[in-house]
Amino acid sequence: MFQSRTRFATGTVLALTAALSLSACGGSKSGEASASSASCVDTSGDTIKLGFLNSTSGAMAISEQTVRDSLSLAATQINAAGGILGKKIEPVVEDGASDPAVFAEKIEKLLTGDCVAAVFGGWTSASRKAMLPVVEADNGLLFYPVQYEGLEASKNIYYTGATTNQQIIPAMDFLKSKGVKTLFLAGSDYVFPRTANKIIKQYAAELGIEIVGEEYVPLDDDDWTTQVAKIVEAKPDFVFNTINGSSNVGFVKAYYEQGLSAKTTPIISVSIAEEEAPAMGKDVTGQFAAWNYFQSVKSPTNDAFIKAFQDEYGADRPTSDPMEAAYTSLYLYKALVEKADSFDVDEINDAADGVTFDAPEGTVTIDGENHHIAKTALIGQINADNQFDVVWSSEKPIEPDPFLEGYAWWDPSAE
């Protein structure tokens, strides 16, 4: 039986969840007991409701709007092909407003008020952490499309973005291969960057890379002047960037204004993709990013995906990793439901292991034990067209290891 394992839950989120659950239809529910609770999902008609929960306002809108667009594209395509078990998708859309508390409130509404069969969305780990206890209490399903810090698995969440050993660790292997000796860590001040950097520091010690600085700025703060001055003083070989959202614009502005460049102090990012690169306000040619998909990936499947997206939204709209993972998530949900021959959460979970989809990034496969998918790690370097030239690849999909159980150097209890 799948065992839910999560860490870093906060008292605030749990208190909010308890309050929301008391007002939910069917009353308060908890974890395992919820599995037998009656679902309010209506499967009697010719449509099935699915929730799309993304930030279309606030600091994260710069990244999450494109995820919303890719979900809408996938829904349109699936409906044109006959739907899921013969039922057309009826999207119920909500704005998370870049606020974890709003994400918790909205997913409760979607699951127990709108009675959607599954929810697709979230970006920051703070938003996912806020939604996690709600979706578990209601025994719903959340499909989360963004790379994250790992150390989590839930029977009620499917993680279609990378976990740590599929992005952070490969990025560090790339830096080691480039001869990097010193590294500066710059991140937004919330759970993903803090946890990712804890992992980076331990692996850096294993690789013989010295961490020469570590700075954080709140997610909604664009002023990086003081922190970048410390990077200038430290003179690292590389900067590892775990900043999210529009705060990246302030970071890049300060970085270039203080004389840094891709030639002197290159950046490797894990949250700047094709749609963010041209929005930085500076020429970011030569900088690096670690993802599992780039628009530049060469395959007939990706070519068809890019064409469909640009036909729908405009030839100037790029594709990117999180939106591809969101697009993939809706098709994986379709495959899960059809394998289970049911929209029931527990029956879907029983059928999950080994479910595959020929995604734009390549064939992906669900691990039924931890609800993550195998993914190929890629490092890209930004070119003059704000596209990424692949300069490093894991060559084959990496099996997900969200708790880093296969890495002897990892000590979760260490500071």
Beta strands, then each sheet from edge to edge (+ up, - down):
strand 1: 47-54
strand 2: 88-95
strand 3: 119-121
strand 4: 142-144
strand 5: 157-159
strand 6: 182-188
strand 7: 210-217
strand 8: 238-242
strand 9: 267-269
strand 10: 288-291
strand 11: 356-359
strand 12: 362-365
strand 13: 378-382
strand 14: 388-393
sheet 1: 2+ 1+ 3+ 4+ 5+
sheet 2: 7+ 6+ 8+ 9+ 10+ 13- 14+
sheet 3: 11+ 12-
end
